[in-house]
Amino acid sequence: MKLTKIALFVGAATIGLVGCGGGGGGSTPTSSFEATAIDGKLVNAWVRADCDGNGEPELGPFATNESGVATVTGGALADCAIFVEANPDGSTYDAQKPSKKIAKLFLRTPKGQAVASPFSSLIALKMLANSSLDLDSAVAELITDLDGLGLTKEQILGDYTSGDTKNVKAGLAANALFVTLATTKEEFNAGVNNSANLIAKAKVIKNLVNNQIAKLENAGADLAELENWTIVVEFTNDGKVIISAEEVETPATDRPNKVEKPAPEAPTEVPVIVPTPTPIPSVEPTPTPAPGTGTGTGTDGGGGTGA
């Protein structure tokens, strides 16, 4: 059975704060803010911003640092949606797996959100697919979709990998959900018409991740031990998905509750994402008159009459 293997890792990042550049000596003040890119911490990723609302980023690119943070200049966070892509020079990587470079990725946020993650991308997808859906409603829907992870609004919009909003299980699921997302802006936009299928696919993968977490916990893993694990997503050549747990590249040295690798989940079918075809306008052809027919009337010609 042919497998394509994608290992995705949990990292930490810091939520950026909004700031303004000072203006002095006649210079024009420049608005700026920090944007964070996380699957794990995404280093050397390109961050762009769409601040005029046309769906095309006009600011950037700005490269992320080792914390997955980039400073965006030229706009205010409240006006901007964040777009994250892989650096075309091939240098983008997850901070917990620096040896594995990421060639293609795409994450985005709803307008006004500073942290781009798999969760923020799914929220943006929901809002684009349903223009009547506001941010709070989209977040509430996704929390329901991903039940079992114990997610809060703060975690789903922000940094679920550290601080008061840390959620280890959510981090594992987010990294696995990464493979359900588009890898380019064009693919993401095309997926808006397939948002229901994409969410259904995310639910299947979330359930499989929960099964792996349960196996680790049943073997004795606590939250500290779960941080030493990541989720591996494999796709078979017939379109099924296999979810398994794997130790991170550099696990902690002190692991009092260390557990063994659990058995992977059985190959599972996932919803197929079928692109919605663009309708082609029909044009009615202009009828061509049949030969030898006409629309006018005529009279036979005759000789003149004389007096």
C-alpha positions as CSV (number, residue, x, y, z in Angstrom):
1,M,0.0,0.0,0.0
2,K,1.5,3.3,-1.1
3,L,1.6,6.0,1.6
4,T,2.3,9.7,1.5
5,K,3.5,10.6,5.0
6,I,3.2,14.0,6.5
7,A,4.5,14.6,10.1
8,L,3.2,17.6,11.8
9,F,4.4,19.0,15.1
10,V,3.3,21.0,18.0
11,G,5.1,24.3,18.8
12,A,4.6,27.4,20.8
13,A,4.2,31.0,19.7
14,T,3.4,34.4,21.2
15,I,0.3,36.4,20.4
16,G,1.4,39.7,18.9
17,L,0.2,43.1,20.2
18,V,-0.9,46.1,18.2
19,G,1.5,49.0,18.1
20,C,2.0,52.2,16.2
21,G,5.3,53.6,14.9
22,G,6.2,57.1,16.1
23,G,6.5,60.0,13.8
24,G,9.2,62.5,14.3
25,G,11.2,65.0,12.4
26,G,8.4,65.4,9.8
27,S,8.0,61.7,9.1
28,T,4.6,60.1,8.7
29,P,3.5,57.8,11.5
30,T,3.2,54.2,10.3
31,S,0.8,51.7,11.9
32,S,2.2,48.3,12.7
33,F,1.3,45.1,14.5
34,E,2.7,41.6,15.2
35,A,1.2,38.6,13.5
36,T,1.9,35.0,14.6
37,A,2.0,31.9,12.4
38,I,1.5,28.6,14.1
39,D,1.1,25.0,13.2
40,G,4.0,24.5,15.4
41,K,6.0,27.8,15.3
42,L,6.4,28.5,11.6
43,V,9.9,30.0,11.1
44,N,10.8,32.0,8.0
45,A,7.3,31.9,6.7
46,W,5.9,34.8,4.7
47,V,3.2,36.9,6.3
48,R,1.0,39.2,4.2
49,A,-2.0,41.3,5.1
50,D,-5.2,42.3,3.3
51,C,-6.3,45.5,4.9
52,D,-8.6,46.9,2.2
53,G,-10.9,43.9,2.2
54,N,-10.6,42.9,-1.4
55,G,-9.3,39.4,-0.6
56,E,-5.8,40.1,-2.0
57,P,-3.0,40.9,0.4
58,E,-1.4,44.3,-0.4
59,L,1.1,44.4,2.5
60,G,4.1,42.2,2.8
61,P,5.8,39.8,2.7
62,F,7.2,40.0,6.2
63,A,9.3,37.0,7.4
64,T,8.5,35.3,10.7
65,N,11.2,34.9,13.3
66,E,12.1,31.9,15.5
67,S,9.0,32.5,17.5
68,G,6.8,32.4,14.4
69,V,6.2,36.2,14.7
70,A,6.4,38.8,12.0
71,T,5.9,42.6,12.3
72,V,3.5,43.9,9.7
73,T,3.8,47.6,8.8
74,G,1.5,49.8,6.9
75,G,-1.8,48.9,8.4
76,A,-3.8,48.4,11.6
77,L,-4.7,44.9,12.8
78,A,-8.4,45.8,13.2
79,D,-8.6,46.4,9.4
80,C,-6.5,43.4,8.3
81,A,-6.8,39.7,7.5
82,I,-3.5,37.8,7.8
83,F,-2.2,35.4,5.1
84,V,0.7,33.0,5.7
85,E,2.6,31.2,3.0
86,A,5.8,29.2,2.7
87,N,8.9,31.3,1.8
88,P,9.6,30.5,-1.9
89,D,13.3,30.1,-1.1
90,G,12.5,26.8,0.7
91,S,13.6,28.0,4.2
92,T,10.3,27.7,6.0
93,Y,10.1,25.1,8.8
94,D,8.4,24.1,12.0
95,A,10.5,25.1,15.0
96,Q,10.3,21.6,16.4
97,K,11.4,20.0,13.1
98,P,14.0,22.3,11.6
99,S,15.4,19.6,9.4
100,K,12.1,19.3,7.5
101,K,11.5,22.3,5.3
102,I,7.9,23.2,4.3
103,A,7.5,23.8,0.5
104,K,3.8,24.8,0.5
105,L,1.4,26.0,3.1
106,F,-1.5,28.5,3.4
107,L,-3.1,29.8,6.6
108,R,-5.3,32.9,7.0
109,T,-7.3,34.7,9.7
110,P,-10.6,36.5,9.8
111,K,-10.3,40.3,9.8
112,G,-8.8,41.6,13.0
113,Q,-7.1,38.4,14.3
114,A,-3.4,38.3,14.9
115,V,-2.8,34.5,15.1
116,A,-2.9,32.4,11.9
117,S,-3.4,28.7,12.6
118,P,-5.4,25.7,11.3
119,F,-8.2,26.8,13.5
120,S,-8.2,30.4,12.2
121,S,-8.2,29.1,8.7
122,L,-11.3,27.0,9.3
123,I,-13.1,29.9,10.9
124,A,-12.2,32.2,8.0
125,L,-13.5,29.5,5.6
126,K,-16.8,29.3,7.5
127,M,-17.3,33.1,7.4
128,L,-16.4,33.3,3.7
129,A,-18.9,30.5,2.9
130,N,-21.7,32.2,4.9
131,S,-21.6,36.0,4.8
132,S,-24.2,36.2,7.5
133,L,-22.0,34.4,10.0
134,D,-20.1,36.7,12.4
135,L,-16.9,35.8,14.2
136,D,-18.4,34.7,17.5
137,S,-20.9,32.4,15.7
138,A,-18.2,30.9,13.5
139,V,-16.0,30.2,16.6
140,A,-19.0,28.6,18.4
141,E,-19.7,26.4,15.4
142,L,-16.1,25.2,15.2
143,I,-15.9,24.5,18.9
144,T,-18.9,22.2,18.4
145,D,-17.4,20.7,15.3
146,L,-14.2,19.9,17.3
147,D,-15.9,18.7,20.5
148,G,-13.8,16.6,22.8
149,L,-10.8,18.9,22.7
150,G,-12.1,21.2,25.4
151,L,-11.5,24.3,23.3
152,T,-12.3,27.8,24.4
153,K,-12.8,30.9,22.2
154,E,-9.4,32.3,23.5
155,Q,-7.6,29.1,22.5
156,I,-9.2,28.7,19.1
157,L,-8.4,32.3,18.1
158,G,-5.1,32.6,19.9
159,D,-2.1,30.6,21.1
160,Y,-3.2,27.1,22.2
161,T,0.4,26.1,22.8
162,S,1.5,28.3,25.7
163,G,0.4,30.5,28.6
164,D,-3.0,30.6,30.1
165,T,-4.6,29.4,26.8
166,K,-2.4,26.4,26.5
167,N,-4.3,23.2,25.4
168,V,-2.0,20.3,24.5
169,K,-4.7,18.2,23.0
170,A,-5.9,21.0,20.8
171,G,-2.3,21.5,19.6
172,L,-2.1,17.9,18.5
173,A,-5.4,18.1,16.7
174,A,-4.5,21.4,15.1
175,N,-1.4,20.0,13.6
176,A,-3.3,17.0,12.2
177,L,-6.0,19.3,10.8
178,F,-3.3,21.2,8.9
179,V,-3.5,18.5,6.2
180,T,-7.2,19.2,5.5
181,L,-6.3,22.8,4.5
182,A,-5.3,24.2,1.1
183,T,-1.7,24.9,0.5
184,T,-2.2,28.0,-1.7
185,K,-4.5,31.0,-1.5
186,E,-6.1,29.9,-4.8
187,E,-6.9,26.5,-3.4
188,F,-8.3,28.0,-0.2
189,N,-10.6,30.4,-2.2
190,A,-11.8,27.5,-4.3
191,G,-12.5,25.5,-1.2
192,V,-15.1,28.0,0.1
193,N,-17.7,26.3,-2.1
194,N,-16.7,23.0,-0.5
195,S,-16.6,24.3,3.1
196,A,-19.2,21.7,4.4
197,N,-17.0,18.8,3.1
198,L,-13.8,20.3,4.5
199,I,-15.4,20.6,7.9
200,A,-16.7,17.1,7.6
201,K,-13.2,15.9,6.8
202,A,-11.8,17.9,9.8
203,K,-14.3,16.1,12.1
204,V,-13.2,12.7,10.9
205,I,-9.5,13.5,11.5
206,K,-10.3,15.1,14.9
207,N,-12.0,11.9,16.0
208,L,-9.0,9.8,15.0
209,V,-6.7,12.1,16.8
210,N,-8.8,11.8,19.9
211,N,-8.5,8.0,19.7
212,Q,-4.7,8.3,19.6
213,I,-4.8,10.7,22.6
214,A,-7.0,8.3,24.5
215,K,-4.6,5.4,23.8
216,L,-1.7,7.4,25.1
217,E,-3.6,8.5,28.2
218,N,-4.8,4.9,28.9
219,A,-1.1,3.8,28.8
220,G,-0.4,6.4,31.5
221,A,0.5,9.6,29.7
222,D,-0.3,12.9,31.5
223,L,-0.4,16.3,29.8
224,A,3.4,16.7,30.2
225,E,4.0,13.4,28.5
226,L,1.6,14.3,25.6
227,E,3.9,17.2,24.8
228,N,6.5,14.7,23.7
229,W,4.2,13.4,21.0
230,T,3.0,14.5,17.6
231,I,0.5,13.2,15.2
232,V,1.4,11.6,11.9
233,V,-1.1,11.7,9.0
234,E,-0.8,9.2,6.2
235,F,-2.9,9.0,3.1
236,T,-3.3,5.7,1.2
237,N,-3.4,5.5,-2.6
238,D,-7.2,4.8,-2.4
239,G,-7.8,8.0,-0.5
240,K,-8.1,6.7,3.1
241,V,-6.4,8.3,6.0
242,I,-4.3,6.7,8.8
243,I,-3.6,8.6,12.0
244,S,-0.8,7.6,14.4
245,A,1.2,9.1,17.2
246,E,4.9,9.6,17.1
247,E,7.5,11.0,19.5
248,V,8.7,14.5,18.6
249,E,12.3,15.0,17.3
250,T,13.7,16.1,20.6
251,P,11.6,14.8,23.5
252,A,12.1,15.9,27.1
253,T,14.8,14.2,29.1
254,D,12.7,13.9,32.2
255,R,9.7,11.8,31.4
256,P,8.3,10.1,34.6
257,N,5.2,9.0,32.7
258,K,6.8,7.9,29.5
259,V,4.7,5.6,27.4
260,E,5.2,3.4,24.3
261,K,4.0,4.3,20.8
262,P,0.3,3.2,20.5
263,A,-1.1,1.2,17.6
264,P,-2.2,3.4,14.7
265,E,-5.8,3.9,13.8
266,A,-7.3,1.7,11.0
267,P,-7.4,3.3,7.5
268,T,-10.5,5.4,7.4
269,E,-12.5,7.0,4.6
270,V,-12.8,10.8,4.6
271,P,-15.2,13.0,2.6
272,V,-14.0,13.7,-0.9
273,I,-13.5,17.3,-1.8
274,V,-15.1,17.8,-5.2
275,P,-14.5,21.2,-6.8
276,T,-17.7,23.1,-7.7
277,P,-17.6,23.7,-11.5
278,T,-18.0,27.2,-12.7
279,P,-21.1,27.5,-14.8
280,I,-20.6,28.5,-18.4
281,P,-23.2,31.0,-19.7
282,S,-25.3,29.7,-22.6
283,V,-25.7,31.9,-25.6
284,E,-28.7,31.2,-27.9
285,P,-27.6,31.1,-31.5
286,T,-29.2,33.6,-34.0
287,P,-31.4,31.7,-36.4
288,T,-30.2,31.6,-40.0
289,P,-33.0,32.1,-42.6
290,A,-33.5,29.1,-44.9
291,P,-32.3,29.6,-48.5
292,G,-34.9,31.0,-50.9
293,T,-37.2,32.6,-48.3
294,G,-37.7,36.3,-47.8
295,T,-39.9,38.6,-45.8
296,G,-40.8,41.2,-48.3
297,T,-43.5,41.3,-51.1
298,G,-43.0,42.2,-54.7
299,T,-45.0,42.9,-57.9
300,D,-44.4,41.7,-61.4
301,G,-42.9,44.3,-63.7
302,G,-45.1,45.4,-66.7
303,G,-45.0,47.8,-69.7
304,G,-46.1,51.3,-69.3
305,T,-49.4,52.5,-70.4
306,G,-49.7,55.3,-73.0
307,A,-52.4,57.7,-73.8
